Amino acid sequence: MKRLFMLISLFSLAAALTAQVRWNQSYQQYFDQYKDLAIEQMMKYRIPASITLAQGVFESGAGRSELARRGNNHFGIKCHGWRGRKVYYDDDAEDECFRAYKNVYESYEDHSRFLASGRRYQNLFRLKITDYKGWARGLKAAGYATNPKYAERLIDIIKLYKLYKYDTATSYDKFFARHAKDVAVNGILHPIYAFNKNYYIKAKQGDTFKSLSKELGISARSLAKYNERDRDDVLAEGDIIYLKKKQSKAPKEYKGRLHYVRAGESMYTISQLYGIKLKSLYKINRLSPDYQIKVGDGLLLR
């Protein structure tokens, strides 16, 4: 009987370990949605994008955990002197205090700062950016999580979903151009892209600022304001919707380059294309707001 029990236990453990690395759609949708955020964080803080994504999907249950839903906390970071909004959740002990954020982007930024400013994580920043295995094992050794299999779980996720490919990105804009075919456009969530110190999504048929606000955790009024529109506007499929205030000019690589107006374009659609405030686009080109652009006009972008 004891032998039978041991065999059943071993079988159950093997099945559980197999299940840990089984592909599922919700994980893939999570990576499609947040990969650009992870790449941007890698550029700013030198934390492998693969590690950020693996931690985010694992800690948040692909964004579906109670902590993620109530507090936009995707990394399971506890309060530790936090002065912002808090949520309480049973973890290692009952009713533990966790940090809460206005949106997921704040969670990603705080996760990076948490690691970069934490003394116990400093040795990790001496590793190569592509050494995701070293990072995974280092996080566990430094006490990020109590799960004894934490490092193995992160490594398994990174291998299965090939997240290591994001660690070689030299810029998120160039990376997205190379891997555009990887984006699950028909997924439930809107993939989030990074451009010109901002984030954006592309509207789908039937989207409204109100419906997007529920998914993104940003008020409909703010989304409309960031995009210089009315919150009751009808959104067309493919419309670019920025998630923060737009910049006053295009990225540095567009210095001295012109955008030549094509049929169907307007000053507004061009401003959205480059993540520039509409009034700034007029100002850069010394044009009055009532100027009617024509096909073939060349517009400066910064």
Disulfide bonds with the S-S distance in Angstrom:
Cys79-Cys97 1.86
